[in-house]
Amino acid sequence: MTNIGPIMNRLAKRRVLIGVAVVAVIAIVGFARRRGTDGFDYSTVARCKVERGDLTVTVLQAGELSAKKSKQITNETDTTTKILDVVPDGAKVKKGDLLVELDVGEIQDRALSAESQLAQSEASLLSAEKELEIAEFKYKSDLETANLKVNVAKLDLEKYTEAEYPNQILKAEMGIQLAEEELRRAETKLENTQKLVAREFASQQDLETAQLEVRRLKNDVKSKSEDLRILQEYTNPKDLKQRQNDLANARADVENLMRTYESESQRRRSAIESKKTELGISRNRVERLHEQVTKGKIYSEYDGQVFYPDFGRRSDRVIEKGGQVYNRQQILEFPDLSEWVVKAGVPETIIERIRLGQKALVSIDAMPDVVLDALVDNIGVAPDRQRWYDPSGKTYTVTLNVTVPPNLDLRPGMSVMVDIIVDELKDVLYVPIQAVSARDDKRFVYQVRGKKLETLEVETGKFDENHIEILAGLQEGQELLLYAPVDKETRTTVRDRPLEKSRENGVRNGNQGGESTQKDSSNSTEPQREAAPTPQVSGGGAPDAEPAGGEASTENRARPPRPANWDSLSDEEKAKLRAQRRPRTERQENP
């Protein structure tokens, strides 16, 4: 079922006449009750009939007309300057017309100085690039020389390990073999000489000579063997390490050369990048200054009308020839009058009914005979700033595109009324919205039956500020009370308090069903006001009216509320409860 409670609350706030009528009905009924009558003549009370037909459901809001696109003409130079020429306030201009001309002489002087700095930056960059080119050429030459030394040291090492050292080993081993062969011959000769001496065919001197030769050759074998050991254990490791060290040094020279070049090259390239950055800054500065020189003359980008800004009475700023304008100061307001929009604030209670693309009709206060078509184009996602006099009335800005016929003289800021069509219902039953009241998530209307009111529960559908659709419970032509009576159970407030909602749900301060509504009411520091009296009704709807009297006393306000099962009580039980609910003074007079 559609929740119309917030709408009815807002209507109760906005429609004073409805409230006056309700008060009048209550006062009349109360007067009749005080006279002791059970009925009341409702012939003078406003009524309405259930009607059938097409119903256009709309949301009506006030709004303001504005150009869809509007450009602020500002001083886009970076300095305070003078206005040399400006179009008059309110002038209509064509595309390409000169709007404002500013004095940019100082900017032109700065542009010349920036161009000189730009030339120096270009020369400095060129010199740095040349130095880098020379350093790269020298590095390539030095690198080739260093790599050649590496190759020579590598070849020398390979020659020693693969040729020289094996050859030295071979020579030493052959020398040892020859010495050993000569020693064997000498020893054979010594043996023969000893045999000859024993047979006295040789002299003692020959024997001694043979022995001396053997000893000499043994020493020679020993010496050559020692030379081989020295070659293997000392000479070869030393020569090998020397050649390996020469190769390592040559390679280290190459690596040092490369690292040195890399560091130097990085430094030079960083210097070049820095000079390029300086050059870019200089170029941007020159371009920006030239652009600001061109911004000294501002031309119209489209046909339209220009307006001078309102700086307020206390401001010393004025738009005129010879006047000064600061950097980014607004000079003109230049709306594009070819496209228009309407901006309206829609209350949060009904904003969910607004959808993009909905049709609307716009009437202009200054042009009563003009009605324009519009479409919802944008719905604000956040509420607008609250008004100081109504901080609880949050609204969301809804923007609508407006179709404007040619030659219609519209101006920004015109006040308008917007009817946003949220639905178009065909052949439905409907009644005025003030004839429907809400209670416990149900909807009721009141039908006069003789001297009593009959409460009829109805099922409602879509609604606007004037009418509400009836889905079930009524028939066409039925006559109803136009203004629903207000009692404690059916009255509405401008804003439902969370405390009241928690009492209705049986929940307060985290206790669910643990404490009754009566206990909450007694603990409240705010006195409970008794509702205005209502006429007696039938049909199992609202309870009987209470005695009317003017302002409820403190004792009246402290009376216990009716129980939730009032309708199921017997007449005797209801009578006892009514007696308990009457003021003490009245109970004493009428026990």
Sequence and secondary structure as in RCSB ss.txt:
>XXXX:A:sequence
MTNIGPIMNRLAKRRVLIGVAVVAVIAIVGFARRRGTDGFDYSTVARCKVERGDLTVTVLQAGELSAKKSKQITN
ETDTTTKILDVVPDGAKVKKGDLLVELDVGEIQDRALSAESQLAQSEASLLSAEKELEIAEFKYKSDLETANLKV
NVAKLDLEKYTEAEYPNQILKAEMGIQLAEEELRRAETKLENTQKLVAREFASQQDLETAQLEVRRLKNDVKSKS
EDLRILQEYTNPKDLKQRQNDLANARADVENLMRTYESESQRRRSAIESKKTELGISRNRVERLHEQVTKGKIYS
EYDGQVFYPDFGRRSDRVIEKGGQVYNRQQILEFPDLSEWVVKAGVPETIIERIRLGQKALVSIDAMPDVVLDAL
VDNIGVAPDRQRWYDPSGKTYTVTLNVTVPPNLDLRPGMSVMVDIIVDELKDVLYVPIQAVSARDDKRFVYQVRG
KKLETLEVETGKFDENHIEILAGLQEGQELLLYAPVDKETRTTVRDRPLEKSRENGVRNGNQGGESTQKDSSNST
EPQREAAPTPQVSGGGAPDAEPAGGEASTENRARPPRPANWDSLSDEEKAKLRAQRRPRTERQENP
>XXXX:A:secstr
    HHHHHHHHHH HHHHHHHHHHHHHHHHHHHTT S   GGGS EEE EEEEEEEEEEEEEEEEEEEEEEEE 
 SSS EEEEEE  TT EE TT EEEEE  HHHHHHHHHHHHHHHHHHHHHHHHHHHHHHHHHHHHHHHHHHHHHH
HHHHHHHHHIIIIIHHHHHHHHHHHHHHHHHHHHHHHHHHHHHHHHHHTTSS HHHHHHHHHHHHHHHHHHHHHH
HHHHHIIIIIHHHHHHHHHHHHHHHHHHHHHHHHHHHHHHHHHHHHHHHHHHHHHHHHHHHHHHHHHHHTTEEE 
SSSEE B     TT     STT EE TT EEEEEEEEEEEEEEEEEETTTGGG  TT EEEEEETTEEEEEEEEE
EEEE SS    BTTBTT  EEEEEEEEE  TT    TT EEEEEEEEEEEEEEEEEEGGG EEETTEEEEEEEET
TEEEEEEEEEEEE SSEEEEEES  TT EEESS    TTT   SS  HHHHHHHTTEETTEESSS HHHHHHH S
S          EESS S       SS  HHHHTS    TTGGGS HHHHHHHHHHHS HHHHHH  
